[in-house]
Amino acid sequence: MIREINFDGIVGPSHNYAGLSLGNLASTRHAGEISSPRAAALQGLDKMRANLALGLAQGIFVPPPRPADAWLERLGTTIEAADPVLAANAMSASFMWAANAATVSPAPDCADGKCHLTVANLRTMAHRSHEWPATLAQLRVAFADDAFTVHEPVPTAFGDEGAANHMRFASSHDAPAVEVFVYGVSGGAYPARQHLEASRAIARLHRLDPARTLFVEQSAEAIAAGAFHNDVVAVANERVLFAHEQAFADKSPFYERLAALVPDLEIVEVAERDVPIADAIRSYLFNSQLVTPPDGAMTLVAPTECRETPSVAAWIERHLASNGAIRRVEFVDVRQSMANGGGPACLRLRVACDASAVDPRFLVDEAKLDLLADVIGRHWPEEIAAAELQKPSLIASVRAARAALLDALELPELSRPA
């Protein structure tokens, strides 16, 4: 009964463009602009509806408390008294990018037959470093069944950014897989966020077979170009690797090892001459969801920016005409997320498991999405200016919006501070 479930982070009511993420070019480019939290959250729901229409299973995660009062307290201040930069870090809505919530190893890959999740410490960026306690609390509610083991983050000496730097290859989601951990060493002017030691620790904690676990370095060129996570330049699904030519530091040995372990592996590599890495990052071609609907036609759920970037649109057209591994492309509008540096793949955490073992409050259908849309329409701010993040009325509305969401989903456990 194992199938892949995409758990999307509901875009929080404090969604703003403070430009806090060094190395994330979109975040920097849009810093200081006015955001639209209500539109952003509704765009996220529309993407989930599109996935349901494809026949995919869909889940949700709720945003953590904002402001991050417990974090500010440990820094000896409050949202009202903090300097503006610190306040912006405490009001970040970056949890919406659930791909960074944790690394997931499904039960068929783990020696104890359980699905393991390790919460990411996200220690490289201040605005994300305080997310993990709330993430841990939420995952322990959603995956409380004995079928799961939820681990605390690895020590913060070793940076871990979750599933955005992890890939899994198998003939199907319920089969034993080869797991690939992608780490960074150098990113030029930008930090390499995923440490090798963190990836190795997670592989041990998840009780993975060392013979079917690979560690590969992300290229410094990709990080320097703005690929702050591997999923900005590569994505995998079942037996297919979809990657940019410049994604990996030493790709030939990696491809050879992977092909030896995955006999039916298909590598769809996009050449730099066809899609320059700058275009790939600007359009988030690879930060798309690569999924297998029930009809078996592997589908790329891509942001509309891919359709609007000439080199990317031309590559997609040629690939579809060639009857390649990707048989269909569905475009979704997640512009509010894209402006802060997160495409369709950033917005979801993939968990291959038996859905009956998941707390049903975290699973959605059309009716529940309608309920969420109503809550968001009534409580989410329409606009937020980055310079107004300490405005008392905004802070009050953000807190009230989250409370209304938890009430609608009947999740009182998450109303307590993490």
Salt bridges, closest charged atoms under 4 A:
GLU4 OE2 - HIS173 ND1 3.82
GLU4 OE2 - ARG350 NE 2.93
ASP8 OD2 - LYS47 NZ 2.70
GLU33 OE1 - HIS30 ND1 3.05
ASP46 OD1 - ARG49 NE 3.95
ASP69 OD2 - ARG399 NH2 2.92
ASP109 OD2 - ARG168 NE 2.65
ASP112 OD2 - HIS116 NE2 2.87
GLU131 OE2 - ARG128 NE 3.03
GLU161 OE1 - ARG193 NH1 3.89
GLU161 OE1 - HIS229 NE2 2.69
GLU179 OE1 - HIS166 NE2 2.68
GLU197 OE2 - ARG200 NH1 3.02
GLU238 OE2 - HIS173 NE2 3.81
GLU266 OE1 - ARG239 NH1 3.04
GLU269 OE2 - LYS251 NZ 3.05
GLU272 OE1 - HIS244 NE2 3.39
ASP274 OD1 - ARG318 NH2 3.95
ASP279 OD1 - ARG282 NH1 2.90
ASP295 OD2 - ARG328 NH1 3.10
GLU305 OE2 - ARG335 NH1 3.41
GLU308 OE2 - ARG335 NH2 2.30
ASP333 OD1 - ARG335 NE 3.82
ASP359 OD2 - ARG361 NH2 2.79
GLU366 OE1 - ARG49 NH1 2.52
ASP370 OD1 - ARG49 NH2 3.02
ASP374 OD2 - ARG378 NE 3.01
GLU413 OE2 - ARG361 NH2 2.74
